[in-house]
Amino acid sequence: MSEGELIPVEVAYALPERQLIVPLEVTAGTTALEAAQQSGIEQEFPGLVIDAGTSLGIFGQAVPPQQALNPGDRVEIYRPLKADPKAARKARAEKAKARRADEGGDEGGEP
């Protein structure tokens, strides 16, 4: 790729009820963060702020904001997690264990 050449990329963002993929052409050497900012996707989702702290990925793989793009890359803007997955898993396991104990499934002896 030569400097100044335009390459096609996409920028994607999704909420549970809506998703948007914005196709655009950027200059070779453009970073994931720059493409996300150039896409204008912030105007489509109130509250979305794209800055150096925004989590980004390319085709499901996390990348740093300064990652240079290749032709055809899809930059994905990730939302912050609402709950820590490890803590949620632990809470579900404790709830299931308590439910088994209430049903008599954890008595420890043979019938």
N, C-alpha and C positions, 0 to 999 in steps of 0.2 A: 504494500500500500504506500502510496506517495503522500507526502504531507499536503494537507488541504483537500485530499480526496474525501468525498462523502460516502459514508457507509450506512446501510439500513439496519436499524435496531428497533426494538419495542420496549416500552416501559409498562409494567403491569402493577395494579394495586387492586386488592379485593377486600370487601367487607362481607359479612355473612349474607347480606341481602343484595349486594351489588358488586360487580367487578368491572374493570375497565382496562383495556390494553390499547395503548397509544403507539401507533407506528410513527417513526420519524427517521430522518436522515441526519447524521451528525458527522462532524469532521473526524477523520482518522486520528486516534490519540485521545478522543474524548473519554472521560472516566464515567464509571457507573453513576456517581453522584451528579456529575454535570448533565448526563442524559436525563436523569430523573428530574432535575430542576428545569431543564429545557422543555420537557414534555408538556408542561402546563397542567399536569394531573392534580396539583394542589388545588387549583380552582374548582375542580370537580368534586372534591371531598372536603367539606368544611371541617376544620380541626386538623387536617393533615399538614404537617410541617416537615419539609425535606431539608435536612442540614447534615453536617458532618457526623452527627450522632445517630442518623437514621440507619437501621439495619437493612442491608441490601443483599441480593443474591442474583445469580445468573443461572437460569434453568435449575432452580432448587438447591444450588450450592452457595452457601454464604461467601461473600467476597468483601474485601475492604472497599470503602468509598472511592479510593483512588485507583481501583482496578480499571485498566484500559480495556475498551470494548473491541470486539471483533465483529465483522459483518454478520448479521443475523442473530446476534445475542438478544436475549430477552432479560431486561433488568427487572427484578421483582422487588417491590418495596414491602418489607415485612412489618406487620403491626406488632406492638409489644404484647407479650403474653399476659393474659388476665390472671393466671394462676401458675405457680411453679409446678411443672409436670410431676416432679418427684414428690412434692408435698401432696398433690392431688391423688396420686397413686397410693401413697401411704394412708391417706384418709379413707379412701375406698376400701382398702384392705382391712383397716380397723373396723369400719362399719360392717363389712361382711363377716368378720370374726365375731363381732357382738351379736349379729343376727343369728349366726349358727349357735352361739351359746344360749340365746333366748329360745331357740327351737330344740334345745337339748342335744345338739350335734357335737358338743365338746365335753361330754361327760367322762371320757377317758376309760371306761370299762366296757366289757362285752355285755350284750343283752342277755 
